[in-house]
């Protein structure tokens, strides 16, 4: 029996899962995985997405899970670009992340705030602080064509639908709260 995700997933779940049909087992596993309850769920012998034997670290290595992450990333980037377009001249600078499983080191959106160009880099991860520090290190010495440091803001979202504090503060400065994001995605 297939169930409609709309019937059981809280609205924020659409941000990461999207609207899709799955059988009950895959649905339950993905809900637990997305909402960070995997540790409370018996580890499956077989990954519901790729149908390969499940082993430690599979969430990071599975191409199907990575594809789901990229799809969630792209949906969120499209949404954010759409709501920032009018107020801040937002435009995508990294088009279509399909098949880009290895290189996640480029900003996604460019906006102009008070005449200053700012790049937004969106990331979805398990460990917010570790990922934020990794990206901060990567972007530390990035320069524009004129040799000026690039202003890059990271929008880091956890698998449990939390948002990194610095990302939240930046979005609030732009008058975008996370509840609005949940309602519109």
N, C-alpha and C positions, 0 to 999 in steps of 0.2 A: 504494500500500500504506500502510495506517495502522499505526502502532506505538503500543504502550501506554507512556505516560510512565513508569509504574512500572518498566519493564524497564531503563531507561537513566539515569534521573536520580538522583543521590545524594539521600539523604533530605532534606538541607537545601533542595533545589530545590523541594520541595512548598510551602515557605513562600511562595515568590513565584509559582510556576507553577500550583500546585494540580494535581489529577489530571485530565487531559484528554487527548483523542485529537487528534492533528494528523497531517497528511501529513509525510513525511520532510523536505522542504525547510523547511517552517514550523517543524517541531520543532528542526531543527539551528540555524536562525537564532535561535529563541527561547532555546535553551540558550546559544548564544554571547552573546546580548544580556544575558540574566540574569546570567551568570557573568562579565560585563565583558570578553568576548573579541571584541567586535565589531570592534575595530581589527585583529585577526588574521584576520578573515573578510572576503572580498571584499564590498564594499558592494553590496547588491542593487539592481537597477534599479527594482524594484517592492517596496513594503513588503508583507511576507507577511500582515500583519494587515488593513490597510485597502485593499490592492490599488491604492494610488496611487503615482505616481512617487516614488522615494526621493530626498530632498535633504538637505543639511546641516541639522542641528538637528531632523530628523524625530522622533527619540526624544522630544523635549520637546513637539512640536506635534501628534503623531498622537493622535486621540481614542481609537482602539482600544488603543494602548499605555497611554494614561491610564486607560482602563477596566480594563485588566489590573492597573495599579498600584493602583487603588481596590479591586479585588477582593482583591488580595494584602493591602492595608492592612486591609480588613474582616476577612479570615480571621485575620490576626495579632491584631487588636484583640479579636476574639471569643475567641481562644485565651487571650490574656493576661488578659482579664476573668474567664474561667472558672477559671484557676488561682489568681487573686488573690481570688476571691469569698469563700472560706471564711475565709482568714486576715486579710484586710484590708477586708472589707465592700465589695468592689469593685462598682461599678455603671457601666453605660454612660451617658455624658452626651451623646453625639453619636450618635444612632441612624442606621443605614443611610446610608452615603455615596453610594448610587446617584445618578447624575446630578449629583453635586456636584463637577464637574471644576474649577470656578473657585475656590471658597472652601474652602481647606484650613487655616483659621486657628483652628479650635476644638479644645479638648481632647477626647479620646475617652473616657477612663475616669476615674472618681473613686474614690480609696481613702482609708481612714483609717488612719494609722500613729501609734501613741501619742497618740491623741486629736486629731491634726492632719489636716485634709483636704488631700489632695494630688491634683492633676489630672495625668493622663498624656496626652501628645500624641504620637501615633505618626506617623512619617514615613518614606517610602521614597524614596531619592534617589540620584543619581550622586555628588554631592559632599557628603560628610558634614559637613565643617567649615563650608562655605559655608551649607548648609541650617540647621545648628545655630545659626549666628550670626544668620541671618535670623529664625528663630523666636524666638531669645532677645531680639532687638530688639523683635519684635512683642509679646511677653508682658511686657516690662520694666515697664510701667506699669499692668498689669491689676489691678483691685481687686475684692473681693467686695462684697456688699450693705452691709456695715458699714464699708467704706472701707479694709479691711486688704488688704495685698498678697496676691495669690493665689500659692500654691506650685504651680508647674507644672514637671513634669519631662518632658523630651523623650526619647522612645525613637526614635532615628534609626538606620535600617537602610540599608546600602548595597545597590545592585543586585548587587554581587558577594558579598552575604551577610555583609559585615562589619557590626559595630555600633559606633557612636560610643563613644569611651572613657568619657565621662561617663554615657552611657546604660548601658553595661556595669557601671560602678561602682554605679549605683543599683539595677540588677537584682540584682547580687550582694549588696547590702545586704538585699534582700528574699529572699535565698537562692534566687534563680532564676538558673541559668547558661544560657548560650545553647545548650549541648548539650542541655539538657532541652527547650528550646523546639524544637529541631530534631527531637528524638525524638517529641514529642507532636503536632506539627502535621502 
